[in-house]
């Protein structure tokens, strides 16, 4: 599975594992749980939406 992921991201397997470890350190190991995963997806989408609204409001 990681081979396809690395190929899709154009990165080495070690880079993938390092990034996954960093995610664990930043937001905790529970990010893989389905309920936590949904929370994180919603938070990222809301962040993107708010950024778009702010940029539009500021005329950027």
N, C-alpha and C positions, 0 to 999 in steps of 0.2 A: 504494500500500500504506500509506504513512504517513497518508493521509487517514482511512482506516478506523481505524487505531490511535489517532489523535488523537480521533476521534469517540467511540470506545469508552472512552477515558480522560477525556473531557471536558476536553482541554487543547489549546492552540495548538501548531502545528507547531514553533515555536521552542522551546517548553518541552520537547517530546519530544526534539529534537536536543540541547538543553542537558543533559537527563537522561542521554542516551546518552553524551555526552562525559564526564560525571561518572563514569559507570560505568567507562568506559575508564581514567580517571585512578585510580580507587579499586582496581580489580582487574586492570587491564591489558587490552590490546586482544584478548587471546586468548579472552575470554569468549564469543565468537561461534562458536568451534570446537566441534564436536559432543562431543568427549571432555571438553573443559573445561566445556562446558555441563552435562553430566551430573554432573560433580564438584560444580559450584555448586548444582545442584538438590538433590543429596543432602545437601550441607552445610546448605542452608536448611531442608530437611525435618528433619534431625537437630537443628538448632538449635530449631525449633518443638517437636519432641518433648521435648527436654530441658527446655525452658522449661515445658511443660505438666506434666512430672513434678515439677519443682522446685516449681511453684505448688501442685500437689496435695499434695506432701509437707509444705510449709509451711502448709497449710490455708487458702490464699488463695482 
